[in-house]
Amino acid sequence: MMDTTTRPSENMTVTLTTKHEVATDDNDNETCCTTAKNALHDRTQSLLDDLAEEKPDEQARKSDEELENSDDEMHDEIYYEKARQLLPFDEAPPYLKHNPYILSGYRRNLPTDLCMSSIFWWTNETINIWSHLFGLFLFVVLTIYDFSVLRIQATLTDKIIVGSFLACFMSCMALSSMYHTFSCRSEEDCKKYLSYDLFGIALSLLAIYTSGIYYAFWCDSDWQMFYTITVTLIFAVAMALHIPELNVDSNVKTIVFVAWGLYGVIPTIHWTIKNGGFDNPLVNVLLPRVFGMYAISGVAFIIYITKIPERFLAGKFDYIGHSHQWWHIFVVLALYYWHNSGLVYIEYRLNHACPNKMKFP
C-alpha cells in the first residue's frame, strides 16, 4: 500500500516540475522578443519623426540639388572633353590663323581656366608656351647666380645694369608665354596679349642696346648718354604706334620696329672707329660679341618671316618644328648669349681702366 501511494506522488512532482520549467523558458523567450520588437518600434518611430519634421519642400529641394549636381558634373565633363578637341585650320577662329601652313592643332575659344589647362594639352602652341617658360626659369636662375657672384666683384652701377636687362629678359619670356596661353580666349584678348608680347620683345631689345652702349662707351659719358637717350626715344615711339586709338597701319609698325633694330649698328660702327678698329683689344673683345648677337637675331627673324620649314611641308610641322617654335628657341639663345656677353664686358672693365682715368707714377 505504501509503495502504491508513493509512486503517484513522485510522478506528479516530476510532471509539475517539468511543466514549470517549460513555462519559465517560454516566458524568457517572450520577454526577449518583446524587447526586440520594442527596440525596432522605437527606431522606426524615430525615423518617421525625422521625416515628419523635414518639410516636403526641403525634401524636394534636396532631390533637385542632387539631380542638378549630377547634371552639372555630367555637363562639365562633356564640355571639357569637347573643349579639348582641337580644330583644323579651316575651323579655327579666324584671329588665330596666323600661319596658313599649320593645318591642325588649333584650340577653340576657351574660358580662362581652360586656357590655363591648355598649357598641359598637346597643341600647336604647347612648345611656344613651354619654350619661353623655360626661358623665364633660366633667367631667374641666372639672376640669382649672377648676384651671388657680382656681390663682391662688380660696382653698384654694374649690378643695376645686369639686374635691369635680366628683368627685361624675364618680362619678355613671361609676356610671350602669356600671349600663347591666353590668345584663344577671345579676339580682343588675342590682340591685347599680342601687344604685351611685342612690348616684351621691344623691352629686351632696349635692354640689349642700353647695356651694350653702357659698356662700349664706358670711357665716354657724353656719347654714352646720347645713344642711350636716342635708343630710348625710338623705343617709346615704336611702342606708341601700338596704341589702338592711333590706328597705325601694321606695315608702319613693322618698319619702325625693324628700323629700331638696325639703329644699333650706328653706335657699333661709331664705337669701332673711335677706338681704332681691331687694333684695340677692347674692340677685339666686344665686336665679335655684337656680330654674334646680330647673327643669331638675324637667323631668327628670317625663319620667322619666311615660315620655314612648314612652308615646304604644310601640315608636317604643326606640333613640332614650325617656324615660330624656332623663333622662340633663337630668342632664348640670343638673350642668353647677350647675358654672357655682359659678364665678359664687366670682367674686362674690372681689369682695364679708362685711359683718361689711369694714374701714372
C-alpha positions in Angstrom: 0.0 0.0 0.0 2.7 2.4 0.8 4.6 1.7 -2.4 1.5 2.5 -4.5 0.8 5.8 -2.8 4.4 7.0 -3.0 4.8 6.4 -6.8 1.9 8.6 -7.9 3.1 11.4 -5.8 6.6 11.2 -7.2 5.2 11.1 -10.8 3.1 14.2 -10.1 6.0 16.1 -8.7 8.1 15.4 -11.7 5.3 16.3 -14.1 4.7 19.6 -12.3 8.4 20.4 -12.2 8.8 19.8 -15.9 5.8 22.0 -16.8 7.1 24.7 -14.6 10.5 24.7 -16.4 8.9 24.8 -19.8 6.7 27.7 -18.8 9.7 29.5 -17.5 11.6 29.1 -20.8 8.5 30.4 -22.7 8.4 33.5 -20.6 12.1 34.2 -21.2 11.6 33.9 -25.0 8.6 36.1 -24.9 10.4 38.7 -22.9 13.3 38.7 -25.4 11.1 39.0 -28.4 9.1 41.8 -26.8 12.3 43.7 -26.1 13.5 43.4 -29.7 10.1 44.4 -31.0 10.1 47.5 -28.8 13.6 48.5 -30.0 12.6 48.1 -33.6 9.4 50.1 -33.0 11.4 52.8 -31.3 13.9 53.0 -34.1 11.1 53.1 -36.8 9.2 55.7 -34.9 12.4 57.9 -34.6 12.9 57.7 -38.4 9.3 58.6 -39.0 9.6 61.5 -36.6 12.7 62.8 -38.5 10.9 62.5 -41.8 7.8 64.3 -40.4 10.0 67.1 -39.2 11.5 67.6 -42.6 9.2 69.7 -44.8 8.2 68.3 -48.2 9.7 71.3 -50.0 13.0 70.7 -48.3 12.9 67.1 -49.4 12.1 68.2 -53.0 14.9 70.8 -52.9 17.5 68.2 -51.8 16.4 65.9 -54.6 16.6 68.7 -57.1 20.1 69.7 -55.8 21.3 66.1 -56.1 19.9 65.9 -59.6 21.3 69.3 -60.5 24.7 68.4 -59.2 24.7 65.2 -61.1 23.6 67.0 -64.3 26.3 69.7 -63.7 29.0 67.1 -63.3 28.0 65.4 -66.5 27.7 68.7 -68.3 31.1 69.8 -67.2 32.7 66.6 -68.2 31.1 66.7 -71.7 32.0 70.4 -72.1 35.6 69.7 -71.0 36.0 66.8 -73.5 34.5 68.9 -76.3 36.8 71.9 -75.4 39.8 69.7 -75.6 39.0 68.7 -79.2 41.5 70.6 -81.4 40.4 72.2 -84.7 41.8 72.1 -88.2 42.9 75.3 -89.9 39.5 75.7 -91.7 37.5 75.5 -88.4 39.8 77.5 -86.2 38.9 81.0 -85.0 39.9 83.5 -87.8 42.1 85.6 -85.4 44.3 82.5 -84.6 45.1 81.8 -88.3 48.5 83.4 -88.4 50.2 80.7 -90.4 48.4 79.0 -93.4 51.0 76.2 -93.3 50.0 75.0 -89.9 46.9 72.9 -90.7 45.9 71.4 -87.3 46.2 71.6 -83.5 44.2 74.8 -83.0 42.4 75.5 -79.8 38.8 76.8 -79.9 37.6 79.8 -77.9 38.2 78.9 -74.3 37.5 80.5 -70.9 40.3 81.5 -68.6 40.5 78.3 -66.6 40.7 76.1 -69.8 43.3 78.4 -71.3 45.4 77.7 -68.2 44.7 74.0 -68.6 45.7 74.0 -72.2 49.2 74.6 -71.1 49.3 70.9 -70.5 47.5 69.9 -73.7 49.3 68.9 -76.8 48.5 71.7 -79.3 50.4 73.7 -81.9 51.0 76.2 -79.1 52.4 73.9 -76.5 56.1 74.3 -77.4 55.6 78.0 -77.9 54.4 78.3 -74.3 56.9 76.0 -72.7 60.0 77.2 -74.6 59.6 80.7 -73.0 58.5 79.3 -69.6 61.9 77.5 -69.7 63.5 80.8 -70.7 61.8 82.5 -67.7 63.1 79.9 -65.4 66.6 80.1 -66.9 66.9 83.8 -66.4 65.5 83.6 -62.8 68.3 81.1 -62.0 70.9 83.3 -63.8 69.7 86.3 -61.8 70.2 84.5 -58.5 73.6 83.2 -59.6 74.9 86.5 -61.0 74.1 88.5 -58.0 75.7 85.9 -55.7 78.9 86.3 -57.9 78.6 90.0 -58.6 78.0 90.9 -55.0 81.8 91.1 -54.4 83.3 91.9 -57.8 81.1 94.4 -59.5 80.2 98.0 -58.8 76.7 99.2 -57.9 76.1 100.5 -61.4 77.1 97.2 -62.9 74.6 95.4 -60.7 71.9 97.8 -61.7 72.7 97.3 -65.4 72.8 93.5 -65.1 69.7 93.4 -63.0 67.8 95.6 -65.4 68.5 93.7 -68.5 67.8 90.4 -66.7 64.4 91.8 -65.5 63.7 92.8 -69.1 64.6 89.3 -70.4 62.3 87.7 -67.8 59.5 90.1 -68.7 59.9 89.1 -72.4 59.6 85.4 -71.5 56.7 85.8 -69.2 54.7 88.1 -71.6 55.3 85.7 -74.5 54.1 82.7 -72.6 51.0 84.7 -71.5 50.2 85.6 -75.1 50.4 82.0 -76.3 48.4 80.7 -73.4 45.5 83.2 -73.5 45.4 84.1 -77.2 42.4 81.7 -77.7 40.2 83.4 -75.1 38.8 85.9 -77.5 39.8 88.1 -80.4 40.1 91.1 -78.2 42.3 89.2 -75.7 44.4 87.9 -78.5 45.2 91.4 -79.7 45.8 92.6 -76.1 48.2 89.9 -75.2 49.9 90.2 -78.6 50.7 93.8 -77.8 52.1 92.6 -74.5 54.3 90.1 -76.3 55.6 92.7 -78.7 56.3 95.0 -75.7 58.3 92.3 -74.1 60.4 91.8 -77.3 61.0 95.6 -77.5 61.9 95.7 -73.8 64.5 93.0 -74.4 66.0 95.0 -77.4 66.1 98.1 -75.3 68.0 96.2 -72.6 70.4 94.8 -75.1 71.1 98.3 -76.6 71.4 100.2 -73.3 73.7 97.6 -71.7 75.8 97.5 -74.9 76.1 101.3 -75.1 76.9 101.4 -71.4 79.9 99.1 -71.7 81.0 100.2 -75.1 81.1 103.9 -74.2 82.3 103.3 -70.6 85.0 105.9 -71.0 83.0 108.5 -72.9 80.0 109.6 -70.8 78.7 112.1 -73.4 78.3 109.6 -76.2 77.1 107.1 -73.7 74.3 109.5 -72.7 73.5 110.5 -76.3 73.0 107.0 -77.6 71.1 105.9 -74.5 68.6 108.7 -74.9 68.1 108.2 -78.7 67.6 104.5 -78.3 65.1 105.0 -75.6 63.2 107.6 -77.6 62.9 105.3 -80.6 61.7 102.6 -78.3 59.0 105.0 -77.0 57.9 105.9 -80.5 57.8 102.3 -81.6 55.6 101.4 -78.6 53.3 104.4 -79.0 52.5 103.3 -82.5 50.7 100.2 -80.9 48.2 102.4 -79.1 44.8 101.2 -80.5 43.3 104.7 -80.7 46.1 105.8 -83.2 45.0 103.0 -85.6 48.5 102.9 -87.2 49.0 100.5 -90.1 50.7 97.3 -89.3 53.3 97.8 -92.0 54.3 101.1 -90.5 54.7 99.4 -87.1 56.9 96.7 -88.6 59.1 99.2 -90.5 59.7 101.3 -87.3 60.4 98.2 -85.3 62.9 96.9 -87.8 64.5 100.3 -88.2 64.9 100.5 -84.4 66.6 97.1 -84.5 69.0 98.3 -87.2 69.7 101.5 -85.4 72.0 99.6 -83.1 74.5 99.3 -86.0 75.2 103.1 -85.8 76.7 103.2 -82.3 78.6 100.0 -83.0 80.3 101.4 -86.1 81.0 104.7 -84.3 82.5 103.0 -81.3 84.7 100.7 -83.5 86.1 103.7 -85.5 86.5 105.8 -82.3 88.6 103.1 -80.7 90.9 102.5 -83.6 89.4 99.3 -85.1 90.7 95.8 -84.3 94.0 97.2 -83.1 92.2 98.0 -79.8 91.9 95.0 -77.5 88.5 96.2 -76.3 87.2 96.0 -79.9 88.5 92.5 -80.2 86.6 91.5 -77.1 83.3 93.3 -77.8 82.8 93.5 -81.6 82.6 89.7 -82.2 80.0 89.5 -79.4 77.9 92.2 -81.2 78.3 90.3 -84.5 77.2 87.1 -82.8 74.2 88.8 -81.4 73.1 90.2 -84.8 73.8 86.8 -86.4 71.5 84.9 -84.0 68.8 87.5 -84.2 69.0 87.7 -88.0 68.6 83.9 -88.4 65.6 84.0 -86.0 64.0 86.9 -87.9 64.5 85.2 -91.3 62.9 81.9 -90.1 60.1 83.9 -88.6 59.1 85.9 -91.7 59.7 83.1 -94.2 57.8 80.5 -92.2 60.5 77.8 -92.8 60.3 74.8 -92.7 56.4 74.4 -92.7 56.2 76.4 -95.9 57.6 73.5 -97.9 55.8 70.7 -96.0 52.5 72.2 -94.9 50.9 70.2 -92.0 54.1 68.2 -91.2 55.4 70.6 -88.5 52.1 71.6 -86.8 53.1 70.4 -83.4 56.9 70.2 -83.5 59.4 72.2 -85.6 57.4 75.0 -87.1 59.0 78.4 -87.6 57.5 80.1 -84.5 59.0 77.5 -82.3 62.4 78.0 -83.8 61.9 81.8 -83.4 61.3 81.2 -79.7 64.4 79.0 -79.3 66.6 81.5 -81.1 65.3 84.3 -78.9 66.2 82.5 -75.7 69.6 81.7 -77.2 70.2 85.3 -78.2 69.3 86.7 -74.8 71.4 84.1 -73.0 74.3 84.9 -75.3 74.0 88.6 -74.6 73.8 87.9 -70.9 77.1 86.1 -71.1 78.5 89.0 -73.2 77.6 91.4 -70.4 79.6 89.4 -67.9 82.6 89.4 -70.4 82.3 93.2 -70.6 82.2 93.5 -66.8 85.2 91.3 -66.4 87.2 93.3 -69.0 86.3 96.6 -67.3 87.3 95.3 -63.9 90.8 94.6 -65.3 91.2 97.6 -67.6 90.6 101.2 -66.6 89.8 104.0 -69.0 92.9 105.8 -70.4 91.8 109.2 -69.0 91.3 107.6 -65.6 94.6 105.8 -65.4 97.0 107.0 -62.9 100.7 107.1 -63.9 103.6 107.2 -61.4 
